[in-house]
Amino acid sequence: MFRRAFWFTAGAAAGVWATTKVNRKLKQLTPESLAAQAANKAVETGHRLKDFALDVRAGMAQREAELGEALGIEEPVDRGLPAQRGRAALENQKQYRKHYEMLDKKHPYDRNEDH
């Protein structure tokens, strides 16, 4: 009698465990969950690329300092954009912003309208 109760309980516990595992896996495979996972991976990859770029810049600055010291050059190098390029970039950004604002005013994207 005790053996039967033991095996019944063990079977019920295994069934509950398997059911919860399957349900968790099914929730992970829903489109919303997959989209969230992809977004998280993209953000994580972006952070890794940013860290890599910062490491490369630090290495470049260190190497330039070493070369400058070896060649006897003590002038700091300006890292900013030249004035003309910076101004052009700002103007392009303003033009794009105006263009997209104009599009939003002309075409309100109402998904409830009948076609």
N, C-alpha and C positions, 0 to 999 in steps of 0.2 A: 504494500500500500504506500509506504513512504517513497519507494523508488518511482512509482507512477506519479506521485505528487511532485517529486523533484523534477522529473523529466517534463511534466506539463508546465511547471513554472519556468524551467530553462527554455522551453520552446516558445512560451509566451513572451519572455524577455527578449529572445532573439528576434521574434517577429516585430516587437515594438522598436527594437534597435534598427532593424532593417528598414522599417517603414519611415522612421525619422530620417535616416540617411538618404533614402530615395527622395523624400519630400524636400530636403535641403538641396539636393543636387538639382531637382526640377526647378526650384526657385532661383538657383544660380543660372539656369539656362533660359530664363525668360528674356524677351527682347530688352526690357527696361534694365534688367540686371546686367546683360551683356553690354549695353550702351554705357552704363555707369562704369563697368570694369574697363572698357576701352578708353573712356575719358580719364579715368584715374591713371592708366598706363601712359597716356599721352602727357598728362601733367608731370608724372614722374620722369618721363624721358626728357621733357623740357627742362626740368630742374637739373638733371644729369648733364645735359648739353650746356646749360648755363654755367654749372660748376666747372666743366671742362674748358669752356671759353675763358673763364676767370683764371684758371690755372695756366692756360696758354699765355694769357696777357701778362700774368705775373712772371712767368718764365722769360717772356720776351723782354720785359722791363729789366729783369735781372741781367740778362745777357747783354742788352744794350748798355747797361751801366758798366758791366765788365769790359765791353769793347771800348766804351768811352774812356774808361780809366786807362786801358792799355794804350789807347791812341792819344791820350792827353786832352780829350775833349770834355769840358766840364759844363757845357750849356744844356739846360733841361730842354727836352723836346715837347712842344705843345701838342697835346693829343686831340684837341677839338677840331671840328670841321672848319675849313676856310670859310670866311665870312660869306662869300658868294654862294657856296654850296649850301650852307646853313639857311640862308635866306630863301634860296630856290626850293629847298625841301619844305620850308614852312608855307611858301606860296602854293606848292602842289597840294599840301595837306588841306589848306583852306579851300582850294578849288574842288577837291574830292568831297569835302564836307558839304559845300554848297550844292554840289551835284546830287548827292544822296538825299539831302533835305528837300530839294526840289522834287525828286522822284517820290518821296514819301507823301508830299502834299498832293501830287497829281494822281497817284494811284494808291488810295488806301486799300490795303490788302484785307478785304472783308471776305472771309471764307464762308460766311453764311448766305451770301447772295446766290440766287438761282442762275444757272447757266443756260 
